[in-house]
């Protein structure tokens, strides 16, 4: 069997048929790369519109203009490697280059075959689906009976139709939450456009998988920003606390050119309205639960308190050990001997942060801030350049 295609080769443009994108074609013409990209993106939003005819109508003009500014799709080996850790997920991810050479990421976030029963669903049906049919990997809100109050604020801020709001909330909270968090200066990528269930955002860097073997001082800067991010999410905005339940290397990226860390997927986030907490003046202290290779927590425990230190625990654990409690899997492992000798409190603070229990517990928030201050001291030390030459 020959590997050579039996189809007739593409010919240069000569027909007069006008297709989307203002490309003149005949039945045999090769579409330009630009047309292929625009057409494939419009295919997505067309499929999305089948769920709700009017939900995305207001997005069409802005999305069309944006897609026209795209030069091509990045199919480099690096882009493919970047997405490999996410392949089992529900995301369809592509890297695109704009005419100004800026690179963006397109994430198609719809559950392709799981929402057919929601075609032209009413707001009430979408609401019932969200409240009563939540999967184990979905985002959570507490108290659930008051979720409409939270979503109505997002609706006003993002200027969405009610049906669009509930569809997004049911499908992937990133579509609603990320644009808001970016505007509030949280470490998340900038959202360029939301087109149906496609979220278009900055290409914010490489996942932390690529930094395990980097210079220790580069990793210290990343560790500092991770702890700062976890403090910011814990404090949240307004009355809302934001708890990151998927703090893993493929969910955190770092842009070397900007020296900035970002959290890129919040679809399993746990949002708590602290004003409704039973213990309004108390801090929930997370106690490690045996869950080999995973992270386990009790949502009700976190809901009952004004604020939880669970984000801080996850950050400290990520820096010191993996999910199997192996120190060799910690992001900061190994700490150079010279650093251990001069700054013995670094490892001590991180270990205290992980091992904190109710019977013998230092405040994790204080541990995180003390660790941040110590890292700043190390990075500003006079002999850091000597250390960098050695390690």
N, C-alpha and C positions, 0 to 999 in steps of 0.2 A: 504494500500500500504506500503510495507516494505521500510525502509530507507537504507537497506543493499544492496550494489551494487551486481547486477547479473553477473558482469563481472568476469572472472577468475582472481585469485590473481596473482600478479607478482611473478616471480621465480628468483632465483639467476642466475647470468650469466653462460651460458653454450653454447651458439651458437657461430658461427664463422663469422657472418655478421659484417662487419666493417662500422660504420657510422661516421659522422662528430664528431671530438673530440677524435677519436681513441678508442671509446667504443665498445666492442664486445657485441652484443645483439642478442636476437631472438625476435619473435613477441610479447612475453609475458613479457619480462624483464622490471623491473622498471628502468627507467633512473636515474642515480645519480643526486643529486641536481646540481653538477657542470656542468654536461652535459646539463641539462635543461636550465640553465642560459646562457651558451654559445650558445646553439641552438636558444633560443628566441632572443638573440641579433643578431645572424646571420639572423634570419627571418626578422628583421627590415631592415638591410642593403640590404637584397635581394629585399624587397619591394621597397626600395628607388632606387635601380638600375633599376627598371622598368621605372622610370621617365627618366633616362639618363644612358644608358648602360656603358659609359666610365667615367662618372663624378667621381665615387668613387673608381675606380680600384686601384689607388695609395694608398688608405687608408687600403686596405684589410689586408696586411701583418701586419702592426702595430696594427690594431684593433684585429686581431686574437691573436697575442701575448699578448695583454692587457687582452682580455677576458679569456685567459687561466690562468691569474694570479688571477682571481676572485675566492674566496672561497665559497661565498654564498650570498643570498639576505637577507637583514634585514627586517623582517616583524614584528618588535616589535611595541607595541602600540604607543610608542613615535614617531616612524617614520610615522605611519599612521596619528597621530594627527598633526605632522608637515606639512603634505601635504594637510590637509583638506581645509585650506583657498584657495588653488589653484585649487581645484577640478573642478570648472566650466570652467577653462581655457582650452586652446588647448594642454596643456602639459601632457605627460605621464611620470610620475616621479617614479624612483625606487632608493632605497638605496642598494648599494653593498659593501661587505667587501672583501678586497684584501688579498693575502696570508701574507702580512706583517702587517695585522690587520688594515690597514688604511681604512677608510670608504670614499666612493665616491658616488656621485649622478649622475645617468643617466637620462637625460632629452631628451625624444623623441619629437622633435619640429615640425614635419611635420603636415600639415593639411591633415588628412587622406583622406577625401572624396571630397576635394575641388580643387584638382590639377590634376584630371584625364585628363583634356584637355591639360595639359602640357607635356604629354608623348612624349619623344623624340623631344621636342620643340627646335627650333633654337634659337640662341642667340638673334636674332632680335625679335622673338616672346616673349621671356622672358623679354627683354628690354621694349617692348611695354606694356606688362602686368604690369611691375613695375611702369612705368611712368603714366599709364592711368587708372589703375584699383585698386587703393589703397583704402583699407577699412579704417574706422574711427579709428580702433585700431592698425594700422600699424605704423612702424617707419616712420619718415619724414626727408627729407633733403632739405636744402635751400642754394643756388638757385637750384631748381630741374633740370634745364637745364644743370647744371654742375655736376650732380651726377656721371657721368662716370669717371671724374677725381678723385673723392674720391674713387670710387670702384677699379679703376686701381691700386691705391696705396695699397689697401688691397690685391688685387690679387698678387702683387709683394711680399709683406711682407709674405703672407701665402703660396705662391707658389701654386696657384690653377689654374685649367683649367678655361677658360672663361665661359663655360657652368655651372660649379660648382659655380663660383662666383655669377652669376646672379640668379641661383636657390636659393642659400642661401640668397641673398639680398631680393628676393621675398618672401621667406618663413619665416625667422626669422633672424634678424640682429645679434642676440647673437652669431650665428655660425661664424660670421666674426669678430665682434667687441671685444668680451670678451678675446680671446687669445692675441690680440694686447694690450688692456688696462691693462691686468695683467702684461705684459712685461714692460709697462710704469709706473708700480707701482700705478695704480689706485686700489681702494678698491673693487675688484671683485674677486671671487674665481679663483683659479688656474685651467686652462683647462688641463686635462690629454690627452684627445684624442677627435677628431671629427670623428665619424664613420657614414657616410651618414648624416642623419638628427638627429643623436643622439649626444648630447653634454655631455661629461663625465668630471665632475669637482669635486673639493674638496667639501666634506660636511663641509660647512663653519660655522655652528652653528644653533642656534634656531632663529625663527622669533621674532620680537619685541613684538608680542602678549604676549609672556611668561615673559616679563620684566616689564609690567605695574605695577605689585604688588611687585616688587623687592625693595631692599634698595635704598633710594633716591640717594645716592652717586654712586651706580652702574649706575643708570639712568643718572646722570650727566656726567659720563665718556662716555656713549653712545651718549648723546646729543652733547658733544664736538666733538666726531668723526664724527657725522652726519653733523654738520656744516662745519667741515674741508673737508669732502667728497664733499659737495655741492659747496664749493669754488673751489675745484680741478676740478670738472666736468664743472663748469662755465668757468674756464680758459681754460679747455680742453687741446689739444695738437696741435702743429703746428698752423694753423689758425682756427682749428675746435673747436667750442663751443659745449658742450654736455648738453642738457637740459632734465632733468628727469621728465617725465609727470606722472609717477606712483609711487609717493613717499608715500607708505603706509606701515603699520606694517608688512604685509606678504611679502613685497618686500625687506625688510631690515633684515639681520640676524646678530647675535652677537655671537662670539666664546668666552666663558668665560675663557677657558684654555689659549687662546692667548691674551685675552683682546682686541679683534679686531672686528671692524664692517665691513660688506660687503654689497654691493648691488648685488642682485642675478638675477634680470630679467631686461633687457634693451630693450625688444622687442618693446616698444612704445617710444623709445628715439627720441628726436628731435635734429638733427645735423645741425649746421649752419656754413658755411664758412664765417668767419668774414671779410676776405679780400675783399669780394664782397659786404659788407654792404653799404647802401646808406649813413648812418650817421656813418662814420668810427670812429670818435672820441667821440661818444656819448654813454651813458648808457641807455638801456631801463629799465624803472621802471614799474614793474608789478602793475596794479591796480586790486583790487579784483573784480571779476565778480560774480553776483548772480548765483549760480548753486548748489542748495541744495543737499548735499550728493555727490558732484562730484567736479571736477576741470575743469575750463574753461579758455581758453586763445585764443588769436588771433595770429596765426602763422606769418602772414605778419608783424605784429608789431615787433615781435622778430627778424625776418629776416632782417629788415631794420637797425638794430643797431649792433655796434661792439660787445657788450656784454649785456646780460640781467640779472636782479637780480631774475628771476623767481625761480631758484633753492633755493635761500636763503629764499624767501617768503614761499615756500613749507615746508622747514625745520622748520622755525620758527612757521608756522601754526601747523605743526605736534606736535611740542613740547608744544604748548600752548592751542590748541583747536582741535576738530575734524572737519570734513567737514560740519557739521551742525552748526558750530561756538559755540559749547558747550564747555566751559572751563573744565568741568569735564571729557571731552574726551581727553584732552591734555596729551602727554606722561609724562611730568614732573609734572602733577597735582596729588596731592596737593604739593605745595612747603612748607616744614616744617616752622612753625612760627619762630623758632629760626634763620633759614636761611633768611627769609624775613626781620627780624629785623636787622641782621648783614650785609646782602648784599641786600639792597632794589633795587639796580640797576639791579639785575638779571631779575626779572619780568618786570621791566620797559623797559629794552633793548629788551626783547622778544616781548613785546606788540608793541613797536615802529616798530619793524621789520615787524610785521604782518600788522599794520594799516597804513603803509606808503602810502601817496598819493602825486600826483604832486603838489598840493597846499601847503601841509605841510609835507615834506618828508625828513627824515634823510637818509643818504646813507646806504642802506641795507648791502652793503659789509663791511662798517665800523662797523655797528651794529653787524654783524656776528663775525667779528674779535674781537670786544670788548667783546662780550659774551664769546667767546672761552677763552680769556685772564682772564676774571672773573671766569669762571669755573675752570681754572687751579689754580687760587689763592685759591678758595674754597677747591679744592682737596688737595692742599699742606699746608693748614692751620694746625697749631699745634694742635688744639683741634678737628680735624676731627674724631679721635678715640672716643672721648666723644660723638660727634653727632651720630656716628654709633651705639653706645650703646643705645642711647635714641630713635632713629628712626629705 
